[in-house]
Amino acid sequence: MTEAVQQAPGTHPVDMERPWPFVPFGANLTVDRAEGPYLYTPEGQRILDAAGGAVVGNIGYGRADVTEAMAAAVRRFGYVVPPFQTDSRLRLVERLRDRWLPPGLDRVHLNSGGTEAMEVALKLARQVHVARGEPQRRVVIGRDLSYHGASIMTLAVGGHAERRAGFEDWLPDWPKAPPHYCLRCPLGLSRPTCGTACVDAIDRLIGETGPQNVAAVIAEPVVGSSGGSFVPPDDYWPRLREICSRHGVLLIADEVMSGFGRTGAKFAVDHWNVVPDILVGGKGMSGGYAPIAGVYAGEELARPLAETGQQLMYYTYGGHPAACAAADAVLEIMEREDMVARVAALEPRMEAALAPLRQHPNVAEVRGKGLLWSIEMVRDRDTLERFPVEAGLSFKVVSEGLSRGVFFYPGGTKVHRDIVTLGPPFVVTEADIDLIGAVLRESIDAAVAACG
């Protein structure tokens, strides 16, 4: 029997009898199986996964052709070191290059997940500048309210206050630019008269740091759950591309969440016809069937490493044959069933289903693109006053949703809080989307009432 945990003042009760996860939190849900866009409990309750897990699921659960491809790969060999070639690795790389990646991004490095891939992207930026004879370029400029992973380096470039907490003295003190958070503009401006002030702030930070000292700028084209589906103004990414090119700074696009069709384009940068120097994609790459993510760049970044005798470091399970087989099968299904176009076509239905919430007294904003949407909740929509941290509003909404048969994803950074994110599988029906909107409103009403 586990001993009772003594609580510090102001902390939450913790049920340490639960064996998983390491520190128990949130709703205690057991999932027995999944099919299509639905999760099923051992008791037979059906739950519509409006979050796609952690905004991962895309082709729907239970696709036999994916599991069969994985099984075939495992039967042939359980493991092959990452630099060796296998048919599943080669098929996936060729599919990515020929049918998915923006033009010019034809070098592929495979990893086990988003954090790992983002760490590799940062290392790549550093290695390239060293190989080019500019070792002083070591600073990476990120943005506030961003999230790029849970390793020390990815926490350093991110702006997720809760996940950085307690590690600050381990993290490089690199500059952070303001996000394109138009609802609460950190610069005190408003659209459209602000021009490109938030992206011009990046230009200013590069100048203050010294362009010769800056290795890269890293940003999510559509910010994920940490900010709550921030969609940039249309002139943001073209302007950011111009700034980075002018200063010789590498532009890293974090599309771990927004890539592979989630926003209604193959990658979110495609909406603005921008090609970054380094693109990172994960999550939807395998639709949750296997842990895999990729770092994608052009030959102009790979060649300096090759000429100076360097390698881009691999991790043990990078490009695992079964994971590659899963990703190749998932992307083939997306192509065959034209799922990227389906996401774009479903966007108006999602917007319509969420439209009533725009008038809700406790909803400040509904925002998103494709099938990546978020709702920001407040105590007072006129003043934008937030609920107190201890209210835990987002988790209350998630709990209320589960009790009504729909799973929502809690977002925010604790400082920036009371965010619920939606990222359902691409196979949801219009009726499913309508249900998401209706249950979300009921869940918000019940959660707000519970806050008193």
C-alpha positions in Angstrom: 0.0 0.0 0.0 1.4 3.4 -1.0 1.7 5.8 1.9 -0.4 8.9 1.8 1.3 11.9 0.3 1.6 15.0 2.6 0.3 18.0 0.8 1.8 21.5 0.8 -0.6 24.4 1.2 -2.3 25.3 -2.0 -1.6 22.0 -3.7 -4.0 19.5 -5.2 -4.9 16.1 -3.7 -3.0 13.3 -5.4 -4.1 9.7 -5.7 -0.8 7.9 -5.6 -2.6 4.5 -5.6 -2.9 4.8 -9.4 0.1 3.0 -11.0 0.1 5.1 -14.1 1.3 7.7 -15.0 4.4 8.5 -12.9 2.5 11.4 -11.3 -1.2 10.8 -11.5 -3.3 13.7 -12.9 -6.5 14.5 -14.7 -9.2 12.1 -15.7 -8.6 8.4 -15.0 -9.7 6.9 -18.2 -9.0 3.3 -19.3 -9.1 2.7 -23.1 -9.8 -0.9 -24.3 -9.8 -0.3 -28.0 -10.4 2.3 -30.7 -11.9 2.4 -34.1 -12.4 5.2 -36.6 -12.6 8.4 -34.6 -13.8 6.6 -31.4 -12.3 5.3 -28.2 -14.0 2.5 -26.3 -13.7 1.8 -22.6 -13.7 -1.8 -21.1 -17.3 -1.1 -20.1 -18.3 -0.4 -23.7 -18.6 3.4 -23.5 -17.9 5.0 -26.8 -16.0 8.3 -26.7 -15.5 10.6 -29.7 -11.9 11.6 -29.8 -12.2 15.3 -30.6 -8.5 15.7 -29.8 -7.0 12.9 -32.0 -5.2 11.9 -28.8 -2.6 14.6 -28.5 -3.6 16.0 -31.9 -1.9 12.9 -33.5 -4.7 10.7 -34.9 -5.6 11.5 -38.5 -6.6 8.4 -40.6 -8.7 7.0 -37.8 -8.0 4.1 -35.5 -8.0 0.4 -36.3 -6.7 0.5 -39.9 -5.7 -3.0 -40.7 -3.5 -2.1 -43.6 -1.2 -0.1 -41.3 -0.9 -2.8 -38.7 -0.2 -5.4 -41.4 2.6 -3.3 -42.8 4.1 -2.9 -39.4 3.9 -6.7 -38.7 5.5 -7.5 -42.1 8.4 -5.2 -41.2 8.9 -6.7 -37.8 8.7 -10.3 -39.1 11.7 -9.5 -41.4 13.8 -7.8 -38.7 13.0 -6.3 -35.3 15.7 -3.7 -35.5 18.3 -2.3 -37.9 20.7 0.5 -37.0 19.5 3.9 -38.3 22.2 4.6 -41.0 21.5 1.2 -42.8 19.0 1.1 -45.6 15.8 -1.0 -45.5 13.0 -1.1 -47.9 10.6 0.6 -45.5 13.0 3.4 -44.8 13.6 4.0 -48.5 9.9 3.8 -49.5 9.0 6.4 -46.8 11.8 8.8 -47.7 10.9 8.6 -51.4 7.2 9.2 -50.6 8.1 12.2 -48.5 10.3 13.7 -51.1 8.1 13.0 -54.1 4.6 13.7 -52.7 4.7 15.6 -49.4 7.6 17.9 -48.7 7.9 21.5 -49.9 10.3 22.0 -52.9 13.9 21.8 -52.1 13.6 19.9 -48.9 14.9 16.6 -50.1 17.2 15.5 -47.2 15.4 13.4 -44.5 16.4 12.5 -41.0 14.1 10.2 -39.1 13.6 10.2 -35.3 11.3 8.7 -32.7 9.2 11.7 -31.9 8.7 15.5 -31.9 11.0 16.5 -29.1 13.8 14.3 -30.5 13.4 15.7 -34.0 13.3 19.3 -32.7 16.6 18.7 -30.8 18.1 17.3 -34.0 16.9 20.4 -36.0 18.6 22.7 -33.5 21.9 20.7 -33.7 21.7 20.8 -37.5 21.4 24.6 -37.4 24.5 24.8 -35.2 26.5 22.3 -37.2 25.8 24.0 -40.5 27.1 27.4 -39.2 30.2 25.8 -37.7 30.8 23.9 -41.0 30.5 27.1 -42.9 33.1 28.8 -40.7 30.7 30.9 -38.5 31.0 29.2 -35.1 29.9 32.3 -33.3 26.3 31.8 -34.6 24.9 30.0 -31.6 21.8 32.0 -30.5 18.3 30.6 -31.4 15.4 33.1 -31.3 12.1 31.6 -30.3 8.7 33.0 -29.4 6.7 33.3 -26.2 3.7 30.9 -25.8 5.4 28.3 -28.0 6.3 24.7 -27.4 9.0 22.7 -29.2 9.6 19.8 -26.9 10.5 18.6 -23.4 14.3 18.2 -23.7 16.5 20.9 -22.2 17.4 22.5 -25.5 13.8 22.4 -26.8 12.5 23.9 -23.6 15.2 26.6 -24.0 13.9 27.7 -27.4 10.2 27.4 -26.3 8.0 29.7 -24.4 5.9 27.3 -22.3 6.1 28.7 -18.8 4.8 25.7 -17.0 7.1 23.2 -18.6 10.1 25.5 -18.2 9.4 26.0 -14.5 12.2 24.7 -12.3 14.7 24.3 -15.1 15.3 28.0 -15.9 18.8 28.0 -14.5 19.7 25.1 -16.8 18.4 26.8 -20.0 20.3 29.2 -22.2 18.9 32.7 -21.9 18.0 33.1 -25.5 15.7 35.9 -26.7 11.9 35.4 -27.1 9.8 37.3 -29.6 6.2 38.2 -29.0 3.7 35.7 -30.5 1.0 36.7 -33.1 -1.6 36.6 -30.3 -4.0 39.2 -31.6 -6.6 38.8 -28.9 -4.1 40.0 -26.2 -1.4 41.6 -28.4 1.7 41.8 -26.2 2.6 45.0 -28.1 -0.7 46.6 -27.4 -1.6 46.8 -31.0 -4.5 45.6 -33.1 -5.1 44.3 -36.7 -5.0 45.6 -39.3 -3.2 48.8 -38.3 -0.4 46.9 -36.5 1.2 45.9 -39.8 3.7 43.2 -39.1 4.9 44.5 -35.7 5.2 41.1 -34.1 7.3 39.7 -36.8 9.3 42.9 -37.1 10.1 42.4 -33.4 12.1 39.3 -34.6 14.0 41.5 -37.0 14.8 43.9 -34.1 15.9 41.0 -31.8 18.3 39.8 -34.5 19.7 43.3 -34.8 20.1 43.7 -31.0 21.7 40.2 -30.7 23.9 40.8 -33.7 23.0 38.9 -36.9 26.5 37.3 -36.9 25.6 35.7 -33.6 22.2 34.2 -34.5 22.0 30.7 -35.8 18.2 30.3 -36.3 14.7 31.5 -35.7 12.2 28.8 -34.7 8.5 29.1 -34.9 5.3 27.1 -35.3 3.4 28.2 -38.5 0.1 27.6 -36.6 0.8 27.6 -32.9 -0.5 24.4 -31.3 -2.1 23.8 -27.9 0.3 25.9 -25.9 -1.1 29.1 -27.4 -4.3 27.6 -28.6 -4.3 27.5 -32.4 -2.8 30.9 -33.2 -3.2 31.4 -36.9 -0.8 34.1 -38.2 -1.8 37.0 -40.4 -1.2 36.2 -44.0 1.8 38.5 -44.3 3.6 37.0 -41.2 5.5 34.1 -42.7 6.5 35.7 -46.0 7.9 38.6 -43.9 9.7 36.2 -41.5 11.2 34.3 -44.5 12.6 37.6 -45.8 14.0 38.6 -42.5 15.9 35.4 -41.9 17.2 35.3 -45.5 18.5 38.8 -45.2 20.5 38.1 -42.1 21.7 34.6 -43.1 19.7 33.1 -40.2 18.2 29.7 -40.7 14.4 29.5 -40.4 13.1 26.4 -38.6 9.4 25.6 -38.9 8.0 23.4 -36.2 5.2 21.4 -37.8 5.1 18.5 -35.4 1.4 19.3 -34.7 0.4 21.3 -37.8 2.0 19.2 -40.5 0.7 16.3 -42.6 -2.7 17.8 -43.5 -3.9 19.0 -40.1 -4.5 22.6 -41.3 -5.9 21.6 -44.7 -2.6 21.8 -46.5 0.2 19.2 -46.6 2.1 21.6 -44.3 0.9 24.8 -42.8 3.7 26.8 -44.4 2.1 25.8 -47.7 -0.7 28.2 -47.0 1.7 31.1 -47.4 4.0 29.6 -50.1 7.0 29.7 -47.7 9.8 27.1 -47.7 11.8 27.1 -44.4 15.4 26.0 -44.2 14.5 23.3 -41.8 11.1 21.7 -41.4 10.1 19.3 -38.6 7.1 17.1 -38.9 5.8 14.3 -36.6 2.5 13.3 -35.0 0.3 12.9 -38.2 3.3 11.4 -40.1 2.2 8.0 -38.7 -1.2 9.0 -37.3 -0.2 7.6 -33.9 0.4 4.1 -35.1 4.1 4.3 -34.4 6.6 6.8 -32.8 8.3 8.6 -35.7 9.1 12.2 -36.7 11.3 13.7 -39.4 13.7 16.6 -39.9 13.7 17.8 -43.5 16.2 20.2 -45.1 17.8 20.9 -48.4 21.2 19.7 -49.8 22.7 23.1 -49.1 22.5 22.2 -45.4 23.6 18.6 -45.8 26.6 19.3 -48.0 28.7 21.4 -45.6 28.4 18.6 -43.0 29.5 16.0 -45.6 32.4 18.2 -46.8 33.7 18.6 -43.2 33.3 15.0 -42.3 30.3 15.4 -39.9 27.2 13.4 -39.5 23.8 14.4 -38.2 23.5 12.4 -35.0 21.1 9.5 -35.0 19.2 8.2 -31.9 18.9 4.5 -31.3 15.3 4.1 -32.5 15.4 6.7 -35.3 13.8 5.4 -38.4 12.7 2.1 -36.9 11.7 -0.2 -39.7 8.2 -0.9 -38.3 7.6 2.8 -37.7 8.7 3.6 -41.2 6.3 1.0 -42.6 3.5 2.5 -40.5 4.2 6.0 -41.7 4.5 4.9 -45.3 1.1 3.1 -45.0 -0.6 6.1 -43.3 0.6 8.6 -45.9 -0.5 6.2 -48.7 -4.0 6.1 -47.1 -4.1 9.8 -46.9 -3.2 10.1 -50.5 -5.6 7.5 -51.7 -8.5 8.9 -49.7 -7.5 12.5 -50.5 -7.6 13.4 -46.8 -5.8 16.7 -47.0 -8.5 18.0 -49.2 -11.1 16.5 -46.9 -9.7 18.5 -44.0 -9.9 21.7 -46.0 -13.5 20.9 -46.9 -14.5 20.2 -43.3 -13.0 23.4 -42.0 -16.2 25.5 -42.6 -18.3 22.8 -40.9 -16.0 23.0 -37.8 -16.2 26.7 -37.8 -20.0 26.6 -38.0 -20.2 24.1 -35.2 -18.1 26.3 -33.0 -19.7 29.6 -34.1 -22.3 29.7 -31.2 -19.4 29.7 -28.7 -18.3 33.1 -30.1 -21.2 34.6 -28.2 -20.7 32.6 -25.0 -20.2 34.8 -22.0 -17.1 32.8 -21.0 -15.5 32.4 -24.4 -13.0 35.0 -25.4 -12.1 33.6 -28.8 -12.6 30.7 -31.2 -9.7 30.3 -33.6 -8.1 27.7 -35.9 -7.6 26.3 -39.3 -8.4 23.0 -41.0 -9.0 20.6 -38.2 -6.9 22.4 -35.6 -9.0 24.6 -33.4 -9.0 26.1 -29.9 -11.3 27.9 -27.6 -10.0 30.4 -25.1 -12.2 30.8 -22.0 -12.3 33.7 -19.6 -14.2 34.7 -16.5 -15.2 38.0 -18.2 -15.1 38.3 -21.9 -15.3 42.1 -21.8 -12.2 42.5 -19.7 -10.6 39.2 -20.7 -10.1 38.4 -17.0 -9.0 34.8 -16.6 -10.2 32.3 -14.1 -7.7 31.7 -11.3 -5.1 29.0 -11.8 -6.5 26.8 -9.1 -9.8 26.7 -10.8 -8.3 24.3 -13.4 -11.0 25.2 -15.9 -9.5 23.4 -18.9 -9.3 20.1 -17.0 -12.9 20.6 -15.8 -14.1 21.0 -19.4 -12.2 17.8 -20.4 -13.8 15.9 -17.5 -17.2 17.2 -18.4 -16.7 16.3 -22.0 -15.6 12.7 -21.2 -18.8 12.3 -19.1 -20.7 13.2 -22.2 -18.8 10.9 -24.5 -16.3 13.4 -26.1 -12.6 13.9 -25.4 -11.1 17.4 -25.7 -7.4 18.3 -25.3 -6.4 20.7 -22.5 -4.0 23.5 -23.6 -2.2 26.6 -22.4 0.9 27.2 -20.3 -0.7 27.8 -16.9 0.2 31.5 -17.2 -1.7 31.5 -20.5 -4.5 29.2 -19.6 -8.1 28.0 -19.9 -7.5 26.7 -23.5 -9.3 23.6 -25.0 -7.9 22.3 -28.3 -9.6 20.3 -31.0 -7.8 18.0 -33.4 -10.1 15.2 -34.4 -9.1 12.4 -36.8 -9.7 13.4 -40.5 -12.4 10.6 -40.8 -14.9 12.5 -38.6 -18.3 13.0 -40.2 -20.2 16.3 -40.2 -22.5 14.8 -37.6 -19.4 14.1 -35.4 -18.3 17.7 -35.8 -21.8 19.0 -34.8 -21.6 16.8 -31.7 -18.2 18.2 -30.8 -19.6 21.7 -30.9 -22.8 20.9 -28.9 -20.9 18.9 -26.2 -18.2 21.5 -25.9 -20.8 24.2 -25.1 -22.4 21.9 -22.5 -19.1 21.1 -21.0 -18.0 24.7 -20.7 -21.3 25.6 -19.0 -20.9 22.8 -16.5 -17.2 23.6 -15.8 -17.9 27.3 -15.3 -20.7 26.5 -12.9 -18.4 24.2 -10.9 -15.9 27.1 -10.6 -18.5 29.1 -8.7 
